[in-house]
Amino acid sequence: MPSHVPDQKEKHDQDDHADPLARERAHLAASRAALRAMREDAESLNIKDVAANWVNAQILQGEVEARIKALADLSHTPLFFGRLDYLHAPGVDLAEGAEGEDFYIGRRHVHDADGDPMVIDWRAPVSQPFYRASKKDPMDLRLRRRFGYTGGELTAYEDEHLTDPAEAEHASKLLQTEIERPRVGPMRDIVATIQPEQDEIVRAGIGGTVCVQGAPGTGKTAVGLHRVAYLLYAHREKLARTGTLVIGPNKSFLHYIEQVLPALGELEVKQATVDDLVAHVEVRGTDDAAAATIKGDARLAEVLRRAVRSHVTMPTEACVVVRGSRRWRVPAYELEEIVQQLLDRGIRYGAARDALPQRIAHAVLVQMERAGEAPDDRVQDAVARNAAVKATVKAVWPPVDPAKLVLRLLSDADFLAEHADGVLTDEEQKTILWTRPPRSVRSAKWSAADAVLIDEAHDLVERTHSLGHVVLDEAQDLSPMQYRAVGRRCSTGSATVLGDIAQGTTPWSTDTWEEALAHLGKPGAAVEELTQGFRVPREVIAYASRLLPAIAPDLSEATSIRESPGDFEIRPTAVDALDDAVITACRDALAKEGSIGLIAAEPRLPALREALAAAGLATLGPGEETSADARLTLVPATLAKGLEYDYVVLDEPAALVDAEPDHRTGLRRLYVCLTRAVSGLTVVHAAPLPEELAG
């Protein structure tokens, strides 16, 4: 009988049976070597004789450098985290009986010298069953293998035989370990732990906007970032032209998430806050809650529209153009018809102003043709630049400076009343008027809400550039006018909107996503709800959920799939012992592995800083990178949103609630702070806890 030469699949099976861990480590080493070779190939590229000119050479060189950077091998980041063994070759008719293949799933594609894949990008279609296959729907998988790593070294694996009826459905211990792994440093990607309901959102098409209502710990931020990475993979050419942007609530949050996309090989995605987007003026002032709420109301868009259009005045005199020995007269009534037509079209103020001289010149050319002349486009352009035409345009359609316009609205009661008539009440107008009007745009102490109004006015004058895709995180805190500002940045593209109604902590926070999406300019967008938590311990989320009836009664209560209940403790103490009790709680947390966040209301921060310094406990600021030697972060409650720590010490909940302008907003802020813990929460209080937490 002839000897049997095993094929590749049989060889894999034999190796697995002999020493599977050694085989997987060998593949990891070979994959890392292949990635190094890919990078060396990119570094050796010589583009001197390829580019046609200096500009093209610079562009090409930039692309090569980006490629080299993207091919970096991060030693502590696993190159692959899973393996899929297919029953049949993907994409081949099952009736043909084509032999199955094995694919290693990782953060990026890696191929060998022959171009054969050694690691498949997690975003590729062939990788999708890693996230969605189950016993009920194995998706043609024979086996799904997950890998466990320690410090970048492959140390464990776990198999699921999806087509074996003898093997029961079971929870992955490696998956659970990865989810619960202590956090030191900035936010990590979740590419190895994406759940089926998350994967559906991540891989949703680019054509529509998706809104994700996500309870604490459901991974909505990670889902949004991975969705960007997926869209860049699936639609790279389009998004390379149109651009992508991630919008977060503050700089600390952006610093916390900034390493996620680079770890997935995406280096070109920009990040910003809403304040960054509308930074036409320097913000040096603040509004009280009442003024900020009115300025953030969508009705202000109509007030601004009226104010901008009010600069247009109907012509009362003819425009007389002299060319050589001839005089061409466009009468006032004809000019009025031209102006009215431009107003009726509703195009932006600046575009209409640019079109007006050409319209007047066209009227002159019509007269020339009637007189037997044969003018061409050059003549029309010359007439449009004629001094008389310029003078008419300046008188009828003068330029508008957006900042000066908003300055006048907020300073001139009569001007505001004229354009807010029937839109804002007299009392609302008084609320937003400056008591001491500034002399100029430069001297004005603009607030953040004023900057958004100026941005709206800018768009009324000149169209805002639209990107291909925008991710808007912590969206529930935006005002209607801020939604409009973001919507302008994706008016011809799509958006991923992330938030939690229960975590709205501004007086103008969102009541419904339908309303928010309408202000964003994306009405009818799909709203997906994530209620299954992966990070927040069960006991902690159950405790925080006691607040939901008071802060968001229509939302479903969040649950946690974590097997461990987590450390949870409430420590009452005397008023004069509060600081010492907080220090003790911080020391207890520091005795454990992971990051620690001490969250407190703004008025409590000075006392806590002094107590921490006296106790010899050094602290970081929100968003600063933790390390093995610096793990305790002092977090103002107003900056806690979106951040996560292994252990949280929450100082004096009553003070946190009282620091907000109203009780509901205070309870929402408390809900946010209670749900920042990944492994444990200690609540330290001297004052009675809010009654909503009782029971």
C-alpha positions in Angstrom: 0.0 0.0 0.0 1.5 3.4 -1.0 2.4 5.7 1.9 0.0 8.5 2.6 1.4 12.1 2.3 -0.7 14.3 4.6 -2.2 17.5 3.1 -1.9 20.8 4.9 -5.1 20.4 6.9 -4.1 16.9 8.1 -0.6 18.2 9.0 -2.3 21.0 11.1 -4.4 18.4 12.8 -1.4 16.2 13.5 0.6 19.1 14.8 -2.3 20.1 17.0 -2.5 16.6 18.4 1.2 16.5 19.1 1.8 19.9 20.6 -0.7 22.5 19.6 0.7 25.3 21.7 4.2 24.9 20.2 2.6 24.9 16.7 0.7 28.1 17.4 3.8 29.8 18.9 5.7 28.8 15.8 3.1 30.4 13.6 3.2 33.5 15.7 7.0 33.7 15.3 6.7 33.1 11.5 4.0 35.8 11.3 6.1 38.3 13.1 9.0 37.6 10.8 6.7 38.0 7.8 5.5 41.3 9.1 9.1 42.5 9.5 9.8 41.5 6.0 6.7 43.5 4.8 8.0 46.5 6.6 11.5 46.1 5.2 10.1 45.9 1.7 8.3 49.2 2.3 11.4 50.8 3.7 13.4 49.7 0.7 11.1 51.3 -1.8 12.9 53.9 -4.0 10.4 56.4 -5.5 12.9 58.9 -7.0 12.3 57.8 -10.6 8.6 57.0 -10.1 7.0 60.4 -9.4 6.4 62.7 -12.3 7.1 65.9 -10.3 8.1 67.2 -6.9 4.4 67.4 -5.6 3.7 63.8 -6.6 6.9 62.7 -5.0 6.0 64.3 -1.7 2.5 62.7 -1.7 3.9 59.3 -2.6 6.6 59.6 0.0 4.0 60.4 2.6 2.0 57.3 1.6 5.1 55.1 1.9 5.9 56.5 5.3 2.4 55.9 6.5 2.6 52.4 5.2 5.8 51.8 7.1 4.3 53.2 10.3 1.2 51.0 9.9 3.4 47.9 9.6 5.0 48.4 13.0 4.9 45.2 15.2 3.7 46.2 18.6 5.5 43.7 20.9 2.8 43.7 23.6 -0.1 43.5 21.2 -1.0 40.0 19.9 -0.6 39.8 16.2 -3.5 37.3 16.0 -6.1 36.4 18.6 -8.1 33.6 16.9 -8.1 30.8 14.4 -11.0 29.6 12.2 -11.1 26.1 10.7 -13.6 26.0 7.9 -15.4 22.8 6.8 -15.3 24.1 3.2 -13.3 26.7 1.4 -15.1 30.1 1.9 -16.8 31.4 -1.2 -17.0 27.9 -2.8 -20.2 26.1 -3.5 -20.5 23.5 -0.7 -21.8 20.9 -3.2 -18.3 20.9 -4.8 -16.9 19.5 -1.6 -13.9 21.9 -1.6 -11.5 21.2 1.4 -11.8 23.7 4.2 -9.0 26.1 5.2 -7.6 27.5 8.4 -7.4 31.2 9.0 -5.6 33.2 11.7 -7.6 36.3 12.7 -5.7 39.4 13.8 -5.5 43.1 13.9 -4.0 43.4 10.4 -3.3 41.4 7.3 0.1 39.6 7.1 1.4 37.6 4.2 4.5 35.6 3.5 7.0 36.0 0.7 4.7 34.2 -1.8 1.8 36.5 -0.9 -0.1 33.8 0.9 -2.0 35.1 4.0 -0.6 34.2 7.4 -2.9 36.5 9.4 -6.3 37.7 8.1 -7.5 41.2 9.0 -10.4 41.0 11.5 -12.5 43.2 9.2 -12.3 40.8 6.2 -15.6 38.9 5.4 -13.9 35.6 6.1 -13.2 36.8 9.7 -16.9 37.5 10.5 -17.7 34.0 11.8 -15.2 34.6 14.6 -17.6 37.1 16.1 -21.0 35.6 15.0 -20.8 31.8 14.7 -22.6 29.8 17.3 -23.8 26.2 17.9 -27.2 27.2 16.3 -25.4 28.8 13.3 -21.8 27.5 13.0 -21.4 29.4 9.7 -19.5 26.5 8.2 -16.9 26.4 10.9 -15.5 23.2 12.2 -13.5 24.9 15.0 -13.1 28.4 16.5 -9.9 28.8 18.6 -9.2 31.7 20.9 -5.7 32.5 22.1 -4.5 33.8 25.5 -1.5 36.1 25.8 0.7 37.3 28.7 2.9 40.2 27.9 2.8 39.5 24.2 3.6 35.8 24.6 1.1 33.2 23.5 0.4 31.2 26.6 -3.0 29.5 26.2 -5.7 28.5 23.7 -9.3 27.5 23.9 -11.4 25.6 21.3 -15.0 25.5 20.3 -16.1 22.6 18.1 -19.1 24.3 16.6 -20.4 21.3 14.7 -19.8 18.7 17.4 -23.2 17.8 18.9 -21.4 16.2 21.9 -19.9 19.5 22.9 -22.3 21.8 24.9 -22.5 25.5 24.4 -20.2 27.2 27.0 -18.9 30.6 27.9 -15.3 31.3 26.8 -13.0 31.6 29.8 -10.3 33.3 27.7 -12.9 35.8 26.4 -14.1 36.5 30.0 -10.5 36.9 31.2 -9.7 39.4 28.4 -12.8 41.4 29.1 -12.0 41.6 32.9 -8.2 42.1 32.4 -7.0 45.0 34.6 -6.5 48.3 32.8 -3.3 50.3 33.0 -2.8 53.0 30.4 -5.2 54.3 27.8 -8.2 52.6 26.4 -7.5 49.3 24.6 -9.2 48.0 21.4 -11.8 45.2 21.9 -11.1 43.5 18.6 -10.6 40.1 20.2 -13.8 40.4 22.3 -16.4 42.0 20.0 -19.8 40.4 20.7 -22.4 39.5 17.9 -24.7 42.4 18.7 -21.7 44.8 18.6 -20.4 43.2 15.4 -23.6 44.0 13.6 -23.2 47.7 14.4 -19.5 47.7 13.5 -20.1 46.2 10.1 -23.2 48.2 9.2 -22.9 49.8 5.8 -21.6 53.3 5.1 -24.7 54.5 3.4 -26.7 55.2 6.6 -26.3 56.8 10.0 -26.4 54.5 13.1 -27.3 55.7 16.6 -26.2 53.5 19.5 -28.0 53.9 22.8 -25.6 52.1 25.1 -25.8 51.6 28.9 -22.6 51.9 30.9 -20.1 49.2 30.1 -21.7 48.0 26.9 -18.7 49.1 24.8 -20.4 51.7 22.7 -17.3 53.9 22.4 -15.2 50.9 21.4 -18.0 49.9 18.9 -17.9 53.4 17.3 -14.1 53.3 17.0 -14.0 49.8 15.5 -16.8 50.9 13.1 -14.5 53.6 11.8 -11.7 51.1 11.4 -14.1 48.7 9.5 -15.4 51.5 7.2 -11.9 52.5 6.4 -11.1 48.9 5.4 -14.3 48.4 3.4 -14.4 51.9 1.8 -10.9 53.1 2.0 -10.7 54.9 -1.3 -13.9 56.9 -0.7 -13.0 57.9 2.9 -9.5 58.7 1.9 -11.0 61.5 -0.3 -13.7 62.6 2.1 -12.1 62.1 5.5 -13.2 60.7 8.9 -13.5 62.4 12.3 -14.1 61.2 15.9 -15.8 63.8 18.1 -15.5 63.4 21.9 -16.7 65.4 24.9 -13.4 66.7 26.1 -9.6 66.5 25.6 -9.2 64.0 28.5 -11.6 61.6 26.8 -9.8 62.0 23.4 -6.5 61.3 25.1 -7.9 58.2 26.7 -9.1 56.7 23.4 -6.3 58.0 21.1 -4.4 54.7 20.9 -7.3 52.5 19.8 -7.3 53.2 16.1 -3.5 53.3 15.7 -3.4 49.8 17.3 -5.8 48.7 14.6 -3.5 50.1 11.9 -5.5 53.3 11.3 -3.3 56.4 11.7 -5.2 59.1 9.7 -8.4 59.5 11.7 -8.7 62.9 13.2 -10.1 63.6 16.7 -11.7 66.7 18.0 -14.2 68.1 20.5 -17.3 70.1 19.4 -15.5 73.2 20.8 -12.6 72.5 18.4 -15.0 72.4 15.4 -16.5 75.8 16.1 -13.3 77.6 17.3 -13.8 80.7 15.1 -13.2 82.9 18.2 -11.4 82.6 21.5 -13.7 81.4 24.2 -13.1 83.3 27.4 -16.5 83.7 29.0 -19.2 81.4 30.4 -23.0 81.5 30.3 -25.4 80.7 33.1 -27.5 77.6 32.5 -30.6 79.6 31.4 -28.6 81.6 28.8 -26.7 78.6 27.5 -29.9 76.6 27.1 -31.6 79.3 25.0 -28.5 79.9 22.9 -28.3 76.1 22.3 -32.0 76.0 21.2 -32.6 75.2 17.5 -34.8 78.3 17.2 -31.7 80.4 17.2 -31.0 79.0 13.7 -34.0 80.9 12.4 -33.0 84.0 14.2 -29.6 83.9 12.6 -31.1 83.2 9.2 -33.3 86.2 9.4 -30.4 88.4 10.6 -28.1 87.3 7.8 -30.8 87.9 5.1 -31.6 91.3 6.6 -28.4 92.7 5.1 -29.9 92.4 1.6 -31.6 95.6 0.5 -33.6 95.9 -2.7 -32.1 98.2 -5.3 -33.6 101.6 -5.8 -31.4 102.9 -8.6 -30.4 101.5 -12.0 -26.9 100.1 -12.6 -25.2 101.8 -15.6 -22.3 100.1 -17.2 -20.0 102.1 -19.5 -18.0 100.1 -22.1 -16.2 102.3 -24.6 -18.6 104.7 -26.1 -21.7 102.7 -25.1 -23.7 102.9 -21.8 -25.8 99.9 -20.8 -28.5 100.5 -18.2 -30.0 97.7 -16.0 -33.1 99.4 -14.4 -33.9 99.0 -10.7 -37.0 96.8 -11.3 -34.9 94.3 -13.2 -32.2 94.3 -10.5 -34.9 93.7 -8.0 -36.1 90.7 -9.9 -32.5 89.3 -10.0 -32.1 89.8 -6.2 -35.5 88.3 -5.4 -34.7 85.2 -7.5 -31.5 84.6 -5.6 -33.3 85.0 -2.3 -36.0 82.6 -3.4 -33.5 80.0 -4.2 -32.4 79.9 -0.6 -28.7 79.4 -1.4 -26.1 80.5 1.0 -25.5 84.2 1.4 -21.9 84.2 0.2 -22.8 82.0 -2.9 -25.7 84.3 -3.8 -23.4 87.3 -3.4 -20.9 85.8 -5.8 -23.6 85.0 -8.3 -25.1 88.5 -8.3 -22.5 90.3 -10.4 -22.7 87.5 -13.0 -26.5 87.8 -13.1 -26.2 91.6 -13.6 -23.6 91.1 -16.3 -25.8 88.6 -18.1 -28.6 91.2 -18.2 -26.1 93.6 -19.8 -25.1 90.9 -22.4 -28.7 90.4 -23.3 -29.0 94.1 -24.2 -25.7 93.9 -26.2 -27.0 91.0 -28.2 -30.2 92.8 -28.9 -28.1 95.7 -30.2 -26.4 93.4 -32.7 -23.2 92.7 -30.8 -21.8 89.2 -30.2 -20.3 89.2 -26.7 -18.7 86.0 -25.2 -17.9 84.8 -21.7 -14.9 87.0 -21.5 -17.1 90.0 -22.0 -19.5 88.8 -19.3 -16.6 88.4 -16.8 -15.3 91.8 -17.6 -18.8 93.4 -17.1 -19.1 91.5 -13.8 -15.9 93.2 -12.6 -17.0 96.6 -13.7 -16.9 99.3 -11.0 -20.6 100.1 -11.4 -21.6 96.5 -11.0 -19.3 96.1 -7.9 -20.9 99.2 -6.4 -24.4 97.8 -6.9 -23.5 94.5 -5.4 -21.9 96.2 -2.4 -25.0 98.3 -1.8 -27.5 95.5 -2.4 -25.7 92.5 -1.0 -22.9 93.6 1.3 -20.5 91.1 2.9 -21.4 89.7 6.3 -18.9 88.9 9.1 -20.4 86.0 11.1 -18.8 87.0 14.4 -19.8 90.7 14.0 -23.4 89.5 13.2 -23.6 87.5 16.4 -22.0 90.3 18.4 -24.7 92.7 17.2 -27.5 90.2 18.0 -26.3 89.7 21.6 -25.5 93.5 22.1 -28.3 95.3 20.3 -31.7 94.7 21.9 -33.6 96.3 18.9 -31.7 94.2 16.3 -32.4 91.0 18.3 -36.0 91.9 18.8 -36.5 92.5 15.1 -35.2 89.1 14.1 -36.4 87.0 17.1 -40.0 88.3 16.8 -42.3 85.3 17.1 -39.4 83.0 17.7 -38.1 84.0 21.2 -40.1 85.5 24.0 -39.2 88.9 25.4 -37.9 87.2 28.5 -35.8 84.8 26.5 -34.3 87.7 24.5 -33.4 89.5 27.8 -31.7 86.3 29.1 -29.2 86.1 26.2 -28.5 89.8 25.8 -25.2 91.0 27.2 -25.6 93.4 30.1 -22.3 95.2 29.1 -21.9 94.9 25.3 -18.2 94.6 24.2 -16.7 97.1 21.8 -15.4 94.6 19.3 -15.2 90.9 18.3 -11.7 90.8 19.7 -12.6 92.2 23.2 -15.8 90.1 23.6 -15.8 87.4 26.2 -17.3 84.7 24.0 -18.9 81.7 25.6 -18.9 78.1 24.1 -22.5 78.6 23.1 -21.7 81.8 21.4 -19.0 80.1 19.3 -21.7 77.6 18.1 -23.9 80.5 17.0 -21.0 82.0 15.1 -20.4 78.6 13.4 -24.1 78.5 12.4 -23.7 82.0 10.9 -20.6 80.9 9.1 -22.6 78.1 7.4 -25.3 80.6 6.4 -22.7 82.6 4.6 -20.4 79.8 3.3 -21.1 76.0 3.2 -19.2 74.0 5.8 -17.0 71.2 4.4 -18.6 67.8 4.8 -16.7 64.6 5.7 -17.4 61.1 4.7 -18.0 59.7 8.2 -18.2 61.2 11.7 -18.3 59.4 15.0 -20.0 61.4 17.7 -19.5 60.1 21.2 -21.3 61.1 24.4 -23.8 62.7 22.1 -26.6 62.9 24.8 -25.0 66.1 26.2 -25.1 68.2 23.0 -27.5 71.1 22.5 -29.7 71.2 19.4 -27.4 73.9 18.0 -24.3 71.7 18.7 -26.0 68.8 16.8 -26.5 71.1 13.9 -22.8 72.0 14.0 -21.8 68.4 13.9 -24.4 67.6 11.2 -22.9 70.2 8.9 -19.6 68.2 9.1 -21.3 65.1 7.7 -24.1 66.6 5.6 -23.1 64.5 2.6 -21.7 61.6 4.6 -22.8 59.3 7.4 -22.5 59.3 11.1 -22.2 56.9 14.1 -23.9 58.5 17.1 -23.0 57.1 20.5 -24.6 57.9 23.8 -26.8 57.1 26.8 -29.8 59.2 27.6 -29.4 58.3 31.3 -25.9 59.9 31.3 -27.1 63.3 30.0 -25.6 65.9 32.4 -26.3 69.2 30.8 -29.5 71.2 31.3 -30.1 70.9 27.6 -29.3 67.2 27.3 -31.1 65.0 24.8 -34.6 63.6 25.8 -35.0 61.3 22.7 -32.6 60.1 20.0 -35.3 60.8 17.4 -35.2 64.5 18.3 -31.4 64.6 18.4 -31.1 62.9 15.0 -33.5 65.4 13.4 -31.2 68.3 14.6 -28.2 66.4 13.3 -29.9 66.3 9.9 -30.2 62.5 9.9 -33.9 61.9 10.7 -35.0 58.3 10.5 -31.6 56.9 11.2 -31.6 53.4 12.9 -31.4 53.4 16.7 -29.7 50.3 18.2 -29.8 49.7 21.9 -27.0 47.9 23.8 -28.0 46.8 27.3 -25.6 43.9 27.9 -22.6 45.2 29.9 -19.2 43.6 29.6 -17.1 45.9 31.9 -19.1 47.1 34.9 -19.5 44.5 37.6 -23.0 43.1 38.2 -23.4 44.5 41.7 -22.3 47.9 40.7 -24.6 48.2 37.6 -27.5 46.9 39.7 -26.8 49.6 42.4 -26.5 52.4 39.8 -29.7 51.3 38.0 -31.7 52.3 41.1 -31.4 55.8 39.7 -33.0 55.0 36.3 -36.6 55.6 37.3 -35.7 59.1 38.2 -33.3 60.0 35.4 -34.4 57.9 32.3 -37.6 55.9 33.1 -38.0 54.8 29.5 -34.7 53.0 29.2 -34.2 49.3 29.8 -32.1 48.4 32.8 -28.5 47.4 32.0 -27.3 43.9 32.8 -23.8 42.5 33.1 -22.5 39.2 31.7 -19.5 39.2 34.0 -19.3 36.1 36.1 -17.6 37.8 39.0 -19.8 40.2 41.0 -17.0 42.6 41.5 -15.9 44.4 44.7 -18.6 46.7 45.9 -18.7 48.5 49.3 -20.5 51.5 50.8 -18.5 53.1 53.7 -20.4 55.7 55.8 -18.2 57.9 58.0 -18.3 61.0 60.2 -18.0 64.4 58.6 -14.7 65.2 60.2 -13.3 61.8 59.2 -14.3 61.9 55.5 -11.0 62.8 54.0 -9.2 60.1 56.1 -11.8 57.6 55.0 -11.2 58.4 51.3 -7.4 58.1 51.8 -7.9 54.7 53.4 -10.2 53.6 50.5 -7.5 54.7 48.0 -4.8 52.8 49.8 -7.0 49.7 49.8 -7.5 50.0 46.0 -3.8 50.5 45.4 -3.1 47.2 47.1 -4.9 45.6 44.1 -3.8 45.3 40.5 -5.0 48.0 38.0 -5.9 51.6 37.7 -7.7 53.6 40.4 -9.9 56.6 39.9 -10.9 58.9 42.8 -14.0 60.7 41.6 -15.3 63.8 43.4 -17.4 66.9 43.0 -15.5 70.0 42.0 -16.0 71.8 45.4 -14.3 68.8 47.1 -11.2 68.7 45.0 -9.0 71.2 46.9 -9.5 69.4 50.2 -8.8 66.0 48.6 -5.7 67.3 46.9 -4.4 68.5 50.2 -5.3 65.2 52.0 -3.7 63.1 49.3 -0.5 65.2 49.3 -0.3 64.9 53.1 -0.7 61.1 52.8 2.1 60.9 50.3 -0.2 59.7 47.5 0.7 61.1 44.1 -2.1 61.5 41.6 -2.5 61.9 37.8 -5.0 64.1 36.0 -7.9 62.7 33.9 -6.6 61.2 30.6 -3.0 61.1 31.8 -1.5 57.7 31.1 -1.3 55.4 34.1 1.7 53.2 34.7 2.9 50.6 37.2 4.2 53.4 39.4 1.4 55.9 39.0 -2.1 54.4 39.1 -4.2 56.8 41.1 -6.1 59.5 39.1 -8.0 62.3 40.8 -11.1 62.9 38.6 -13.5 65.8 38.7 -17.0 64.4 38.4 -17.6 66.6 35.4 -14.8 64.9 33.4 -15.5 61.3 34.4 -17.8 60.5 31.5 -16.4 58.0 29.1 -13.4 57.1 31.3 -12.9 53.7 33.0 -10.8 52.5 36.0 -10.3 49.1 37.5 -11.2 50.5 40.9 -13.2 53.6 41.7 -13.4 55.4 45.0 -16.4 57.7 44.8 -16.3 60.6 47.3 -19.5 62.0 48.9 -22.4 61.4 46.4 -24.6 64.1 48.0 -21.9 66.7 47.2 -21.7 65.5 43.7 -25.5 65.8 43.2 -25.6 69.2 44.9 -22.9 70.6 42.6 -25.2 70.4 39.6 -27.8 73.1 38.7 -30.8 70.8 39.3 -31.5 67.5 41.1 -32.1 65.4 38.0 -28.9 66.5 36.4 -27.1 65.8 39.7 -28.5 62.2 39.7 -27.4 61.7 36.1 -23.9 62.8 37.0 -24.0 60.4 39.9 -25.1 57.6 37.6 -22.1 58.3 35.4 -19.6 58.3 38.2 -21.0 55.1 39.8 -20.5 53.2 36.5 -16.8 54.0 35.8 -15.6 51.0 37.7 -14.4 47.8 36.0 -13.5 45.6 38.9 -14.6 47.4 42.1 -16.3 50.4 43.6 -16.1 51.9 47.0 -18.5 54.7 47.9 -17.4 56.9 50.8 -19.9 59.3 52.4 -20.6 61.4 55.4 -23.8 63.1 54.3 -26.9 60.9 53.7 -27.0 59.2 50.3 -29.6 60.5 47.8 -32.9 58.8 48.6 -33.1 57.4 45.0 -30.3 55.0 46.0 -32.2 53.7 49.0 -33.8 50.2 49.0 
